[in-house]
Amino acid sequence: MSETSLDIFAAALTTLPGVGPTLARLLGRAIGGATLRDLLFHLPESYIDRRARPSLREAEAGQVATLALEVIRHEPPGGARQPWRVIVGDGSGFGELVFFRPAPRITQLVPGTRLLVSGRIERFGGRVAITHPEHLQPAERAALLPAVEPVWPTTAGLAGWQIRRAIGQALNRLPELPEWHDPALMKREGWPGFAAALHDVQAPETLPVPAARQRLAYDELLANQLALALVRARLRARPGRALLGDGRLRDAALARFGHPPTASQIQALAEIDADLAAPRRMLRLLQGDVGAGKTLIALLAMLRAVEAGAQAALMAPTELLARQHHRTLAALAPVPVGLLTGAVKGAARKRLLAGLADGTLPLVIGTHALFQDAVAFADLALAVIDEQHRFGVHQRLLLGAKGSQSDVLVMTATPIPRTVLLTQWGEMAVSRLTGKPAGRQPVRTTLHALATLPEVIAAIGRMLAREARVYWVCPLVAESESLDLAAAEARHAALRAVFGDCVGLAHGRQEAEQRAAALADFAAGRTRLLVATTVIEVGLDVAEASVMVIEQAERFGLAQLHQLRGRVGRGAEASFCLLLHDDAPSAAARARLKLLRDTDDGFLIADEDFRLRGGGDLLGTRQSGLPGFRLADPGDHGDLLHMASREAALLLARDPQLTGPRGPALRVLLRLFDWREAVRTLLSG
């Protein structure tokens, strides 16, 4: 299998005949990408079976059917609110095609024309009617009407037939691929080949059999698990060193902290200490709910490295979060703590880099800037990475590679579902913080329809009169930062008209200095109502904030709502979270919001969020809340996920370099699902 054969999957949508830039943009919005791989892996959400071919006499109300008809005459509407009717017949009786919005094609329905008409059958007064037929084809072009029609997720301005035509063209370009599955497995499961399975799902002649979809799901899951297994093998092969300390720096930090660690923190720290003391590299995930005290554990682990005569670094995904960590750690650590972000320039940057290079700066907090080539450490022994879901595995390793034998601790405040822990994070040991430190306040969560917005605003006014500080998070309008920004600016203007200068605004399109000033004004109490987008989701710690309003909460993921709610309840005041939702939310949306209202158990919420939305792309950085798998559904294919995990481990145990009989085909599988770069990076020295 040549590399060129797989290049077809990376080809741009515009390489398809008839797909220009405008259509490519619409397709890209619907499929979540711009390549033929994205198009081919954009699976239907349902199918319409149009194979029923009754006569007019036999057609049943409610049935989707395709009828061979002849146009008899037109009956134009007698008034503005009446439809245009086209009377049709087939020898067994008469029926009518009903158009409330007459289309140009009506003029093509000349009496005597023979048609194939497909749509949902209705009966009025004994006569068959099809309102706005879904397909109208001249009888001689019957081949253009699909017998079974896939229904794909789409977007405004994009018709289903345009997706069908583009996918059909892409299917025609599929190369011949080697079979990467064991023949015995294929026979046992009754699976077709890869190309046949794609054809069966995307362009079926009959309703697809489950085996085709299962085959594609297992392809994706096996590629995912093979990539992760390669990560594990690479990490386990790297030597480490023992880090031992005398506890003096830790004791000093705990004295400044002023509270004893919780039992959960003590347990997690003991697990980390055991890894640090072992002569192998640590790669551990520390997961804890919002406010569980991960930052203290990170500091104590970093101080262990300093006690052993080495350095430690903490990397955060945003400058806001990095500065927050720096303020916290600098106040507690009995040794100097540096801050390295893109905003640190000139002489200050030179001094900081010199301190890292000569070892006089033992601790540093920073953003992606930490793993730039210009940053050199005298002896980096521990790399801590916060909010791990913002970084891929290869990014985590880049920081770890700054030290010849660095241990790596990654942290998340987004609880990870147990299914993911079992299968996708197998390359890591896991510590879990289950409690919350003393002083954390419970947050009362309530649901409110948007129709009650005036009452909510009045209640916020009463809270502001009591000097409370309030977050108001604006809705996710679409996958468009500009639209989210417009919603935030409109809400800011409306609330400022009511409450005046105490209303601030923070969003991702502001200049960093302007946004930092808005957040600083809120933290200092110069503004007391902060209208914001999700930029406040992590890294903002304002103990005086006691109210969180989330507008159109049903548009957010459960885990993200839980994260946002965690911005309040950090001080001594009773705290509240108000979830504003559409006046008539779907049953599923209401159930999700009720779950958030009724529990603050982030792990329970994460399990439910995973079931509803998928697990994300954990080798990369895609964590938008959309499902991380394109062909597999972790809820429906959990058994396949476990099977793929076991097979990947067995394959690499027998053939670590994938050079055996199945090896070349499995390498094709990895490249097909775009794990090529990740695996190449991970396997390079």
N, C-alpha and C positions, 0 to 999 in steps of 0.2 A: 504494500500500500504506500504510494508516494505521498509526500506532503502536499503536492499540488491537488490530489484528489479531494483532500479535505478543505482546500481553500474555498471550495464552493460554499461551504457553510459560513465562511466569514465574508462572503461577497455582499456588497451593498444591495439594498432593495432596488435601487435604481438600475441595477443590471438586468432586471426583469423587463421584458417587452411591455410597453404601455404604462410603466410605473415611473412617472416623472417626479420632480422634487415635491410637488404639493401632495400627491397621493402617497409618496414615501413618508412624508411627515405624519399624515393621518394614520397610515399603517403602523409607523413607529410608535405613535402614541397608544395605539390599541394593543400592540404586541410587546411593548416594553423594551424595544431595541431597534437596531437599524440594519440587521443582517438577515441572511436567509436562514441561519440557525434559529434566530428569534422567531421568524415567520413559521418555520416548520414545527417548532416546539410550542406554538400557540395553539393549544388543543381546544376542540369544541367543548362547550359546557352542556350541550344537549343535542338531540337530533330530531328532525321532523320526518316522519315516515310518510312519503307521498305515493307509495306503491299501490294503495287501494284505487281501483279503477271501476267504480260502479257506474251504472246508467243513472240518469236522473230519477227514474222510478225507484231504484235500489238505494240511492244515497240516503244516509241517516243523519239526522241533526246532530251536530257536535263533532262529526267525523271530519278528519282532514283527508281529502280525497282529490284525485286528479280525474277530470272528466273530459271526454272527447265531445265537443259541442260545435254546433253551427250557429252563426249569428243570424237571427231572424229580423229584428228591427230595433230601433232606438226609441226610447220614450223620454224626451227631455223633461226636466223638472217644470212643474207648473208654478212654483214659487221659490223664493230665495232659500228657504229652509228644506226644500225637498230634494231628494237625490236624483241623479241621472241613472236611468235604468236601461240596460241592454238585454233584450229578450233573446234567449238562446233555446235550442232544442237538440234532441239526439235521436228522435224516432220513438223513444219510450215516453216522452212527455216534454214539458216546457219548464224553463227556469229563468232566472234573471241574475245578471251581474249588476251590483249596486255600487255607485260611486258618489260619495258625498263631496269629494274634491275631484271634479273631473280632470283627468290627466290628458296630456296630448295624445296618448295612445288610444283614447276612445275614438278619435277620428280615423284610426287605422282598422277599427272593427267594422268593416264594411259588410252589410248583409250578404250572406252567402259564404263568408269566410269560415273555414274550418279551423278550430283551435283546440289546444290542450290547455285547460284551465285548472289551476290547483289552488285550494284554499280551504277554509273551514265552512262546512255545510250548515246552513240554517234553513228552516222551513217556516213559511208564512202563508197561512190559508191553504196549506197543501202543496204550495209551489216551492221548489228548491231555490234558494238564494245564496249567493256568495258575495259578501261585502268586501270591496277592495281586494280582489284576488291577488294572491302573493306571486303567482306566475301566470303569464299569458304568453303562449308560444304558438306560432302557426303550426299546423299539424305536420308539415313537412320538416319542421325543425324540432321534432320531439326529443332528439338526442340531447338538446341543450337543457332539458328540464331534469333536475336531479331526482332519482327515485327515492333516495334518502338524503336529506339536506342537513349538513352540520350547521349548528348555530354557535358562532364564535363570540366571545366577548368583543365588543366593538366600541367605537367612540363617535361623538357627534360629527356628522358629515361623511361618515364612512359606511357604505352599504355592504351587506353580507355578500352579495355577488362579487364585489371587488376583492374581498378577502379570499373567496373561493377561487376566483380566477388567478390571483397571485400565488396562492398555495399550490394550485394545479400546475402552474408553470415551474415552481420550485421543485415539486415532486418529480417532474420530468427531467430535472438536472441531477437527481440523486446519483452519486457514483456507486459502483459495486464495492461493498465493504466486506472484509473478512468476518467470519462469525467468531465472536469472542466468548460465547457461552459454551459450556460443556455439552456435547451432544446428548448425554443421558439426561441432563436437566431440561433441555429443550423438548425431548420426547416425553418426559414425565409430566411437564406442565402444558404440553400441547401448544408451545409458542411458535409463531411464525418468525421468519427472518426480520431484521431491523427494517429494511425498506418496505417489505410487505406489511409489517405492523403499522408503519406510518401511513401507507396508502389506505389501509383498512380503517384507520381512525380519522384521517383527514379527508378522504375522498371515497367513502364507502358506497358500495352498490347495494348492500343489505345492512341492516343494523349491525354495528361492530360487535364482535364477540369479546367477552372480558379478557380473553387471553392476549389479544393485541395490545390493549391498554396496559395489562400487567407486564408484558414484555418490555414496553417502553419505560414503564416506571422502574423496573428492575435494572435496565440499562443505566438510567441516571443514578440510581442508588448505588449500584456497584462502582461506577466511576467515582462517586463521592467518597465511598468507603475505601476504595483503593488509594485515593489521594491522601486521605487521613492516615491510612496505615503506613504509607510512605513517610509521612510526617513523623509518626511515632518511631519508626525504625531509625530515622535520621537523628531524632532527639536522643534516643536511648544509646546511640553510638557515641555521643559526645561526652568526654570526660568532665568531671567537675572537681570541686575541692571542698574540704571541710571548713566551715566558718564557725568559729567558737568565740564567745565573748565572755566578759566578766560581769555584765549586768549593770555596770556603773552608769552608763549613759541612759539605759532604759529606766533605771530607778529615778534618775533626775527628771526625765520626761514625764513619768507617771506622777511625780510629785507636783510638777507644774500643771498637769491635767486636773488633779484634785479629786478624781473619782476612781474607785477600783474598777478594773475590767469586769465585764459580765462573765458568767460561766461559759457562755458560747465563745466569747473573745479569747478566754484562757485556753479553751480547747483548740481553737483555730491556731493560736500562736504556738501551742505545743506541737501541732502537726507541721507548721512551717519551720520551727526550730529543728525538728528531727530531720527535715529535708536539708536545711542549711548545714547541719553537722555531718551529713553523709558525704562520702567522696564521689558523688555523682551530681550531675546538674539537676537542679530543681526546675520543674515546670508545673506550677500549681495555680489553680483557679480559686480565688476567694470570692464567693458570691454571698451577698447579704442584701436583705431588703433595704428600702430607703431608711436611712437613719440608724442602721444596725451597728455602726462604728467601725467600718472598714479602714478609714483613714488612720485611726489610732494603731490598728494592727500593722498597717503598711509602715508607719513611722518606726514602730518597735522592731520590725524586721530589718528595716534599713539601718537602724542604730546597731543591730547585731553585726552587720557587715562592717560598720565603722569601728566597733570595738575590736574586730578582728584585724584592723589595720588597713581596710580597703575602702572603696567608695560605693555609693548607691545612688540611683537616679529614679525619678518617678515621671512618667510621661502621661500627659492628659490630652484629649483630642481637641480641646479649644483653649484659647488664651484665657478666656474667662475662668474656666475650671482650673487651669494651671495657676493663675494668680490666687484663686481661692485656696488651693492646696498650699501654696507658698505662705500665705498669711497664717494658716493653721499650723503648719509644720515649723515655721520660723518661731512661732510663739512657744512651742513645746520643746523643740530640740535644743539640747545644750551645746550644739556645735553649729558652725555656720551653714546656712542653707542658701544656695544660689537659685536664681530664676532665669531661665533661658527661653525666650520666645522670639518670634520675628521682630517684635518691637524693641528688643534690646539691641542697641547699635553702638558704634563708635568705641570710645575708650572703655565704657562699661562692659561691652561685649568682649573686648580684648582681655580685660582683667579677669573676667569670668572664665574664658577659655584657657587662660594661663593657669588659673587656679585648678581647673579640672586636669590639665595636662601634667602639672607638677605635684598634684595630690594634696595641695593645701586647702582645697575646697572639697570636703568629704561628701556633701549631699547637694543634689541639684534637682529642681523641679522644672519641667519644660513641656513643650509641644513637640510636633514632628521635627523641630529644629534640632532636637537632641541626637537624631541619627544622621545628621548631615556629615559629609566627609570631613569638614573642617573641625568637627568636635572630636577631641581625643581625650581619653581618660588615662590617668596614671595606672589605675587598677580598679576597674569597674567590676564589682563582685555580685551586685544585685540590681536587676532592672525591674521596676514595678510599673505596670501599665494599667491605668484606670479606664473605666468604661470600655472594656475589651471589645464590645460589639461594634465600636467605631473603627477597629483595626482588624486586618486580616492576619492569618498566621504568619505569613512572610514578613509583615511589618513588625510583629512582635519579635521575631527572630532577628531583625535588623538591629534593634536596640540591644538585644542580648549579645549580638556579635561584637559590640563595642568592647566587651571584655573577653579574654581568651577562654575563660571558664565561668562566665556569668550565670548565676541563677536567675530565673524569671518568675515573677509573681504577677498574675493578671487579676484584675478586680472588676466586678460588675455590680451595679445596684439594680439591674434588671434580672430578677430571678429567672433561672434557666429551667425549662421543664425537664422532668425526669426522663422522658423519652429521649431528649437530646443529650442529656448527660450520659445515658447508657450507650449511645451509639455514635454521637458526633463529637463529643469531647473526651473520647477515650485516650487521647494523647496526654491528658492532664490528670494529675491528682486533684481532688476537689475538697475544699473546706467550705463549710456553710455556716453563716451566722444566722441564728434563728431568733434571737431576742433583740430588744432595743435597750440602749443605755438608759439609766435613770434620768428622769426629767422630760422625756419625750411625751407629748400630749396626744391622746387619741384625736382623730379628726372625724367629726360627724359629717357624713356625706348624705346629701339630699338631692332628689330629682325634681326638675321644674320644667314645664312646657314653655316654649318660647312665647306663648300667648300671655304668660305671667311676667314678661320682662319688666313692665312698669313697676310691679310689686317688688321684683328682685332689686331694681335700681333704688327704690325707696328704702329697702332693707340695707343696701350698701351705704346709702346716705346716713342711716342711723349708726352704722358701724364706724363710718368716718368721723361722725360727731363725737364718738367715744375714743378718738385718736387711733383706731385700728388701722392696720396696713393691709391692703387688698391687692391680690393679683387678678387680672381679668385676661384670660387667654382666649384669643380669637380663633375662629374655626379654620379648619383645613378646608379651603374652598375647592381645591383641586391639586393635582401634582404640579403646581405652579407657584413659585415663590412670589411672583408679581401679584397674583390674585389673592394670595394669603395676605400680602402687604396691604393691598387695597382694603381688605376687610378690617385689618387692624387700624388703618388710618381713619376709616369711616367710624369705627366704634370709638376711637380716641376722641374724634371731633364731637361725637354725640355726648360722651360722658364729660368732656371738658366744658361743654355748653351748660351742663347741669351743675358740676362740682367745681369748675374753675381751675385755678393754677395748681391744685394739688394732684392733678392727673398727669402722669408721665407716659412715655411711649418708648418701647424697645423692640427692635426687629432686626433680622439678619441683613437687611440691605443698608442699614445705617453705616457710616464710617465707624471704625472700631472705637475712636475716641468719643464720638457722639453717643454710641451705645453704652460705652463704659460710664460716661457721665450720667446717662439716664438711670442706669442701675445703681450708681453711687448715690444719686439723689434719693432713690427709693430706700436704699439701705440706711441712709442718714436721716430719713424722715422728712426731707425737704419736699418730696412728693409722697403721697400716701396711697394712691391708686395707680398701679402700673398696668397699662394696657400693653400686651405683648403677644408675639407669636411664640412658637415652641423654643425660642432661644433660651428661655428660663428653665428648660427641662432639667438640666444638670448644672451644677457648679454655683448656684446662687443660694447663699445661706443667710437669710435675714430672720433672726429669731423673733422679731416683732411682728412679722407677717402672720396673720391668723385666719385670713379668708382667701379662698381660691374659687374663682368663678371660671368655668370652662364652657364656652359657648358652642352650641351644636356638638355636644360631646360624643354623639353617636358616630361622628366622622373620624374619631381617633381610635387607635388600638387600645385594648384594655391595659396592656403593659405600659403604654405611654401615658394613659390617664393616671395610672398608679404612680408613675414617676412624677407627673405634674403635681398630684395631690401631696407628694412628699415634700414639696417646697414649704408647706405650712405644718404646724404642729411641732415647731422646733424651739418654741419658747414656753413661757409659763402660762400664757393665755389659752383659754379654750379655743379650738380651731374648727373651721367649717370649710367644706368643699361643696359648692353648688354646681350641679351638672345640668346645664340647659340643653334641652333636646327639642327636636321637631314636635309639633303638636300631635302628629299621628305617626309615631315611629313604628317601624316594623316590629313584629313579635320577637325576632332575633335581636334587634337593637335594644329593645326594652329588657330582654333577658340579660344581655351583657351588662347594661347599666345597673340593673338590679343586683347583679353579682358584685359589682364594684361598691354599690351602696352597702351591701350586707356584710362585706368582709374586707379586712385590711391585710389579709394573708397574701403576700406577693407571690408565693409559690403556687398557691391555689389559682390565683389570677393568671399566672404565667402558663400553667397547664391548660387552662381554658383558652387563653390567647393562642397558644400553639395549636390547639385543636381547630380553632376557627381560621387562623391566618397562616399557619405554616411556621417553620423554624428559622428561616433566614439562610443566608449564604455564609457559613461559618469559616470557610477557608478564604473568602474574599472579604469585602467590606459592605456588601449590599444588605442593609437592614432597614428597609423602608416600611416594613410591616406587611409588604406583599409576601406571599409564600416564596421561600427560597428555592423550592423545586419547581421545575416547569412541567415535567411529565409525571412526577410522583406526587401523591397526596399523602402526607405523613399520617393523616387520620385513617384513610382507607387502606394504606399500604404499609402499616406498621409491621406486619409480619414479614414483608419483603425487606424492610429496612434492617431488621435483625438478621435475616438470612444473608443479605449483602455484607453486613458487618462480619459475620462468621466466614463467609467465602473469601473476603478480602484478606483476612488474617491468615487463612489456610494457604491461599495462593502465594503470598509473600513469604510465608514460612518455607514453602517448597521451592520458590523461585524469586529470591529477594530482588534481583535486577530485572525481572521480567524478560529473560532471554530464552526461556524454554519454549516448548511447542506452542503454547497459547500466548506467550509473551508479546510478540509483535501485534497480534490482534488486540490485546488488552491495552497496549500503548495507543493504538488507534482509538479505542474507546475513551481513553483519558483526553486525547486531543479533540475528539468529537465533542465532548462536553466542556471544552475550553479549560481543562486543568493543566494544560501544557506548561504555561508560564509559571504557575504556582509550583508544580512539581519540579520543573527545571531549576527554579530558585532554591527550593528546599534540598535538592540533591546535589547542588553545587557545593564545593568545599567551603 
